[in-house]
Amino acid sequence: METANNPAIGRFIEAAGHKTNLHDQGSGGGLMLLHGSGPGVSAWTNWGHVIPQLARSFRVLAPDIAGFGYTEFDENTNYNIKVWVAHYVGILDALALEKVSVVGNSFGGGLALAVALSHPDRIDKLVLLGTPSGEFEMTEGLRSGWFYEPDMHNMERILRLFPYDQSCITKEMVTSRFEASARPGAQEALRKLIPRPADDAATPVKGVPEKLLQKINQPTLVLHGREDRVIPLDLGLRLLRNMPNAQMHIFGNCGHWVQVEREQEFIAMVTHFVSSV
């Protein structure tokens, strides 16, 4: 596993039977950042630019979720939400932390919701970015990851499905994601982690059912881009309507990457919300 001069590598800990890549910066209250899914994804590609800023106020923990990024992928493990919830809990146990606040992006938001349902005592507050809920039809942004073949042009094409502001897509971003996606076995592993889209029909995707959302009592901040083409705005509104202690901010002229497209507003909102009593 390549480690030299690779900013995507933090430190490794053992958690739930996985050698886990973890970025651990700052001090104070714990703030876990859970990344999304897709080719070349890792904690660093999702959060690298905001980790140092959030670390001024919190102890920031940004793991590569089991099977993603530079965390171990076990071919004998059937990866599902139960495995990922156990991995989250395993990370907290390995660090001797009882609970933390969580910022979840897309797939990471779905994982955060699952933890809040099964282990509510291990989450303080929730911040959900572009997070799926209920049942919906798979979008092109989600479909594209499964069919991706490692190539710079293919990576750029996929990434352009995510933001509203296309200037967010830099050569450095494309290169970083491509290099991670081109590691031996990376794309094959990704295809085992997400369901195969139907070739010629709509593919249903299931997030946390709305009835279960009503049982999640943690204070929750929902952040969503109005122009999100990957996880449509209506799915964020479902969170607001069903979670009893949720509030929401909708960003106009913004797609799926709130933390990239509205970086400073994102930092300010998360800091204020998580720090408030």
C-alpha positions, -999 to +999 in steps of 0.1 A: +000+000+000+015+033-011+021+057+018+050+080+010+041+116+002+004+106-001-018+132+017-047+107+016-029+085+041-034+096+078-025+069+103-037+033+106-058+018+134-075-016+139-113-012+140-139-039+136-113-063+120-102-037+094-068-019+091-084+015+089-069+047+074-078+076+097-071+114+096-070+126+132-064+163+137-071+190+163-084+188+199-116+193+217-150+177+211-149+149+186-163+155+151-165+125+127-165+132+090-180+103+069-173+104+032-196+095+003-192+067-023-179+065-058-147+059-078-115+072-061-134+082-030-117+085+004-119+107+035-092+129+020-109+135-014-141+144+004-128+164+033-091+172+029-096+209+023-119+214+053-101+192+079-075+218+089-102+245+093-125+223+114-096+211+134-093+247+148-124+240+168-127+202+171-109+169+172-116+159+136-117+122+128-121+114+091-118+076+084-119+057+051-150+036+057-144-002+056-137-012+020-132+023+007-101+044+001-070+031+018-088+011+045-085-027+041-109-044+017-117-080+027-129-101-002-145-125+022-167-098+038-202-092+026-202-054+029-235-039+040-249-013+064-244-036+094-207-039+086-203-002+082-221+006+114-199-019+132-169-002+117-180+032+129-185+018+164-152+000+162-134+033+154-148+050+184-139+020+206-104+020+193-100+057+201-117+052+235-144+078+226-180+073+239-197+096+213-189+122+187-209+146+165-210+134+129-209+151+095-221+127+068-218+133+030-243+113+008-235+076+016-218+088+048-250+106+058-269+074+053-244+056+075-248+083+101-285+078+101-281+040+105-258+046+135-283+070+151-310+043+149-289+014+161-265+031+185-281+065+194-257+068+224-227+070+201-238+102+182-242+136+197-253+159+168-258+152+131-250+173+100-263+157+068-251+168+034-269+155+003-281+125+022-306+100+007-338+091+025-368+069+017-370+052-017-360+070-049-348+063-085-311+059-090-297+091-106-270+092-133-245+105-108-250+073-087-252+050-118-220+063-133-198+051-105-206+014-110-199+015-148-167+036-145-135+023-160-103+040-147-094+068-171-087+105-167-114+115-191-140+091-175-132+105-141-136+141-152-170+132-168-183+116-137-171+144-114-188+170-135-221+154-126-217+165-090-213+203-086-233+231-100-203+253-102-181+235-128-150+256-118-149+233-087-135+205-110-098+211-110-070+191-127-056+183-093-090+169-081-094+148-113-059+135-110-062+126-073-095+108-077-082+090-109-050+078-092-070+064-062-095+047-086-067+031-107-051+012-078-052-025-084-086-039-074-101-006-065-129-005-090-137-042-086-140-035-048-163-006-054-186-027-075-190-051-046-199-023-023-228-008-043-257-025-061-254-029-099-277-005-117-303-020-142-291-018-178-324-007-194-347+002-165-350+024-135-331+012-105-348+018-071-325+029-042-336+027-006-324+051+021-336+051+057-375+048+056-393+079+067-410+061+096-376+053+110-364+089+105-391+100+130-373+080+157-340+099+154-339+126+181-304+140+178-302+177+169-297+176+131-286+202+106-296+192+070-275+210+043-285+205+006-278+221-027-308+232-046-293+219-079-282+186-065-285+161-094-271+131-075-293+132-044-323+155-053-334+182-030-367+165-022-348+138-003-333+164+020-367+178+025-379+144+036-353+145+064-365+179+075-402+168+075-396+136+094-367+142+119-382+158+150-351+179+158-340+188+123-333+222+107-323+228+072-303+252+050-307+250+012-279+265-009-290+280-042-267+275-073-252+245-055-250+209-064-240+178-044-208+190-029-218+216-003-185+213+015-167+222-017-190+247-034-199+266-003-168+258+018-166+288+041-204+289+047-202+251+054-173+256+079-192+284+097-225+266+099-210+233+111-188+251+137-218+271+151-242+242+151-219+216+167-205+241+192-239+254+204-255+241+236 
